[in-house]
Amino acid sequence: MEKKVVEVVAEGEEGIIPLGIMNIEQAMTLPSHVDLKISHPEDEPGGTERFMDPEEFRITHAYSLSTEV
């Protein structure tokens, strides 16, 4: 089964700064105290404007990871 990937970005004075691509499991471990945003996993990484902070991402995706086969 192919792992879904997301884009991780920071927001700067000049807009969104791409930091990298990682799988969902890696994104779940990002700290909440750092000002990062994670792309919505249903969108194409690098091609979306839908982002959420790490805490929101964990809450939204914890259940879906626990039910994967």
ChimeraX attribute file (.defattr): number of C-alpha atoms within 10 A of each C-alpha:
attribute: neighborCount
match mode: 1-to-1
recipient: residues
	/A:1	4
	/A:2	4
	/A:3	9
	/A:4	13
	/A:5	20
	/A:6	23
	/A:7	24
	/A:8	25
	/A:9	21
	/A:10	14
	/A:11	12
	/A:12	9
	/A:13	6
	/A:14	6
	/A:15	9
	/A:16	13
	/A:17	14
	/A:18	13
	/A:19	12
	/A:20	12
	/A:21	17
	/A:22	17
	/A:23	13
	/A:24	20
	/A:25	15
	/A:26	11
	/A:27	20
	/A:28	20
	/A:29	11
	/A:30	18
	/A:31	12
	/A:32	15
	/A:33	9
	/A:34	10
	/A:35	12
	/A:36	18
	/A:37	26
	/A:38	26
	/A:39	25
	/A:40	18
	/A:41	18
	/A:42	11
	/A:43	15
	/A:44	14
	/A:45	20
	/A:46	14
	/A:47	9
	/A:48	13
	/A:49	12
	/A:50	13
	/A:51	19
	/A:52	16
	/A:53	19
	/A:54	23
	/A:55	16
	/A:56	14
	/A:57	21
	/A:58	19
	/A:59	11
	/A:60	12
	/A:61	14
	/A:62	13
	/A:63	10
	/A:64	9
	/A:65	13
	/A:66	8
	/A:67	7
	/A:68	6
	/A:69	5
